[in-house]
Amino acid sequence: MKTKQKRGDQTRARAKLQRSKHSALIAQHSVLCFALCGMLFAFCQPATAQESKSLRRIGFLGAAFPSSNPARHEALRQGLRVLGWMEGKNISIEFRFAEGSRDRLPKLALELVRLPVELIVTGGPTPTRAVKEANIALPVVMGFDNDPVGSGFAISLARPGGNITGLSTLSPEISGKQLELLNEIVPKLSRVAVLGNSAEPGNAQVLKELEVVAGVFRLQLYYLDVRRDQDIETAFKAAAKESAHAALVLGNPIASARRARIAAAAAKSRLPTIYPWPEFVEDGGLMSYGANITDLFRRAATYVDKILKGTKPADLPVEQPTKFEFVINLKTAQQIGLTIPPNVLARADRVLR
């Protein structure tokens, strides 16, 4: 009996020892798991921080609608990709658009600053003015501006001297070429209506250039201010009342955002009209001549690249346009009963039929 009891005690002791060893193994395994998790967490944390640190953030401020000039925005992206800046990998672009309401621009500019972004690319003179007047010290890259020095954005084109640099459409020959083209396609041209926006920076400078060229061609200019949507049809009616033979539209956010409407009003008035950008012609306008703005936005990427790598805006000269584009819409010409001379057609970069 005692032998049986002794054997039972031994069996229970062995079972207890096995349970104890099993518990120790489980505890050891748990400690090892926690340690491994801790190591993985430690490894992951620096990688995430490094990834966040390497993603550079820039802003884009536009005065028009997002859909107004998508080719320009894509050109900026393309230019950045060529230079090795890939969205979502090492750069992020924050887009903000005032949708034709210039009063919204200062607020949108400050919103970009608070994100924060490292620099702001502006989509034209109006957003550049908004950033400057908001006293924003961030580097600013102008997508384009017709008179950076006259607008107070740069001390000189060679040495801007402040926090603003980029691309300029400043080229006196553009205005001359536009009037020359109108003179070639409109028989006995003597009076031209000019549709602009007096609130737009650089508007006065362009008018001065036009006056000089108009004197050469002995043309009389009639200025019409278009600052609101409802001014568009009113302006073309006034042009007809003043017996204008043709019209010239200056670039500004209102015009850019209402291209199709302006082209339709010009066609309804049967008034041969020239525009600054090809987008107007694609939306039904007769013809355009001017600096290739899409190319300028592609070149703006080089400024972004240099500034992100440490170059100061003050040391980056403002570049002038090197590519110009002349586009004609033959369908619109037929619609208003105008025949485009063959020698003019031959000089067009693009002819829409």
SVG drawing of the C-alpha trace seen along z (x, -y; Angstrom):
<svg xmlns="http://www.w3.org/2000/svg" viewBox="-25 -107 47 109">
<polyline fill="none" stroke="black" stroke-width="0.4" points="0.0,0.0 2.8,-2.3 4.6,-1.4 1.5,-2.4 1.2,-5.7 4.8,-6.4 4.5,-5.7 1.4,-8.0 3.3,-10.8 6.2,-10.4 3.8,-10.5 2.1,-13.7 5.5,-15.3 6.6,-14.5 3.4,-16.0 3.8,-19.1 7.4,-19.5 6.3,-19.1 3.5,-21.7 6.1,-24.1 8.5,-23.6 5.6,-24.2 4.7,-27.4 8.3,-28.6 8.5,-27.9 5.2,-29.9 6.6,-32.8 9.9,-32.7 8.0,-32.6 5.9,-35.6 8.9,-37.6 10.5,-36.8 7.4,-37.9 7.2,-41.2 10.9,-41.7 10.5,-41.0 7.5,-43.3 9.5,-46.0 12.4,-45.6 10.0,-45.8 8.3,-48.9 11.7,-50.5 12.8,-49.7 9.5,-51.0 9.4,-54.3 12.6,-55.8 11.6,-54.6 8.2,-56.4 9.8,-59.5 12.4,-59.4 9.7,-58.9 7.8,-61.9 10.9,-64.0 11.9,-63.3 8.4,-64.2 8.8,-67.9 5.6,-69.9 5.0,-72.9 1.9,-74.9 0.2,-76.1 -2.0,-79.2 -4.3,-79.9 -6.9,-82.7 -9.1,-80.7 -10.9,-77.4 -9.0,-74.1 -10.5,-73.1 -9.5,-76.3 -5.9,-75.4 -5.2,-71.7 -2.4,-71.6 -0.4,-74.1 -0.7,-72.2 0.3,-69.0 3.3,-70.7 4.5,-71.7 4.2,-68.1 6.0,-66.8 8.8,-69.3 9.2,-68.1 9.2,-64.4 12.0,-65.0 14.0,-66.5 13.3,-63.5 10.5,-64.9 7.7,-62.3 4.4,-63.1 3.6,-61.0 7.3,-59.7 9.5,-62.8 7.2,-65.7 3.6,-66.8 1.8,-69.6 -1.1,-71.4 -3.3,-73.1 -5.6,-76.0 -7.8,-77.9 -9.8,-81.2 -12.3,-80.2 -12.4,-83.7 -12.8,-85.4 -9.6,-87.4 -10.8,-88.3 -10.3,-84.6 -6.6,-84.6 -5.0,-86.0 -6.9,-83.5 -5.9,-80.6 -2.2,-81.8 -2.2,-81.9 -3.8,-78.5 -0.8,-77.1 1.6,-78.8 -0.1,-77.1 0.0,-73.6 3.0,-74.3 4.5,-74.4 8.2,-75.2 7.4,-77.5 4.4,-78.7 4.1,-78.5 1.6,-81.2 -0.6,-80.7 -0.3,-84.4 0.1,-88.0 -3.1,-88.2 -2.1,-85.4 1.5,-86.6 0.1,-90.0 -2.0,-88.4 1.0,-86.6 3.1,-89.7 0.4,-91.9 -0.1,-89.2 3.6,-89.7 4.4,-86.0 8.1,-85.4 8.1,-82.0 9.9,-81.6 7.5,-82.3 7.9,-81.0 5.8,-82.9 4.3,-80.6 4.2,-83.8 3.9,-87.5 3.7,-90.2 5.8,-92.8 7.6,-91.5 9.6,-94.7 6.7,-97.1 4.5,-95.1 7.0,-95.4 7.7,-91.7 11.4,-92.0 14.1,-94.7 15.4,-93.6 15.0,-90.5 18.6,-89.7 18.6,-89.9 15.1,-89.8 16.4,-90.7 13.5,-89.3 11.6,-86.1 9.9,-86.2 11.3,-84.9 10.2,-82.7 8.9,-83.3 7.8,-86.4 5.8,-86.9 7.3,-90.4 8.0,-90.7 6.9,-93.9 6.9,-92.2 3.9,-90.1 1.5,-93.1 2.9,-94.2 2.5,-90.8 -1.1,-90.5 -2.0,-93.8 0.0,-92.9 -2.0,-89.7 -5.3,-91.5 -4.1,-94.0 -3.3,-91.1 -6.6,-89.3 -9.1,-92.2 -9.5,-94.3 -9.1,-98.1 -8.6,-97.7 -8.6,-101.0 -10.3,-100.5 -9.6,-97.8 -11.4,-97.2 -9.1,-96.1 -10.8,-94.0 -8.8,-94.0 -9.1,-94.2 -7.9,-97.4 -7.5,-95.6 -5.0,-93.2 -1.3,-93.9 0.6,-94.7 -2.6,-95.7 -1.5,-99.4 2.0,-98.3 0.5,-96.2 -1.8,-99.0 1.2,-101.3 2.9,-98.8 -0.2,-98.5 -0.5,-102.2 3.0,-102.4 2.4,-99.6 -1.1,-101.0 0.6,-104.3 2.9,-102.4 -0.1,-100.7 -2.2,-103.8 -4.9,-102.0 -7.2,-103.5 -7.7,-101.6 -10.8,-101.5 -10.4,-100.1 -13.2,-98.2 -12.8,-97.1 -14.1,-93.6 -13.9,-93.0 -17.1,-90.9 -18.8,-88.1 -21.7,-90.4 -19.2,-92.8 -18.4,-90.4 -21.5,-90.7 -21.7,-94.5 -18.1,-95.0 -18.8,-93.3 -22.0,-95.3 -20.0,-98.5 -17.3,-97.4 -20.0,-97.0 -21.5,-100.4 -18.1,-102.0 -17.7,-100.4 -14.7,-98.4 -13.4,-96.2 -11.6,-93.7 -10.9,-93.0 -7.9,-92.0 -8.4,-90.3 -5.7,-90.7 -5.0,-87.8 -6.5,-87.9 -8.3,-85.4 -11.8,-86.5 -11.0,-86.1 -9.3,-82.7 -12.2,-81.4 -14.8,-82.5 -13.0,-81.6 -16.0,-79.9 -18.3,-82.7 -16.0,-85.3 -15.5,-83.4 -19.2,-83.0 -19.8,-86.7 -17.1,-87.6 -18.6,-85.2 -22.2,-86.6 -20.8,-90.1 -19.0,-88.7 -15.9,-90.5 -12.5,-89.0 -10.7,-88.6 -7.2,-87.6 -6.4,-86.1 -3.2,-85.6 -3.5,-81.9 -4.4,-78.9 -7.0,-77.7 -9.3,-80.5 -9.0,-79.1 -9.7,-75.6 -12.9,-76.9 -14.1,-78.6 -12.0,-81.8 -10.7,-82.9 -6.9,-83.0 -4.2,-83.4 -0.7,-84.6 1.6,-84.8 4.2,-83.2 3.7,-79.4 2.4,-79.5 2.4,-75.7 6.2,-75.8 6.6,-78.4 5.0,-76.2 7.2,-73.3 10.2,-75.6 8.9,-76.7 9.8,-73.3 13.5,-74.1 13.0,-77.0 11.2,-74.7 14.1,-72.2 16.8,-74.8 15.0,-76.4 14.3,-73.0 18.0,-72.3 18.9,-75.5 19.2,-78.3 17.7,-81.6 15.0,-83.2 16.9,-86.5 19.7,-84.8 17.6,-83.2 17.1,-85.5 13.6,-85.9 13.4,-84.2 11.6,-85.7 9.7,-83.6 11.6,-81.6 8.6,-79.8 5.7,-81.5 2.6,-80.0 0.2,-81.1 -3.1,-79.2 -6.0,-79.7 -9.6,-78.2 -10.8,-77.9 -14.3,-76.9 -14.7,-80.1 -13.4,-82.1 -16.0,-80.5 -18.7,-81.2 -18.0,-84.9 -17.5,-85.1 -13.8,-85.8 -11.2,-84.4 -7.8,-83.9 -5.0,-84.7 -2.9,-81.6 0.3,-83.3 -1.1,-83.8 -2.3,-80.2 1.2,-79.0 2.7,-80.7 0.4,-79.2 1.8,-76.6 -1.6,-74.9 -4.8,-75.2 -8.0,-73.9 -10.5,-72.8"/>
</svg>
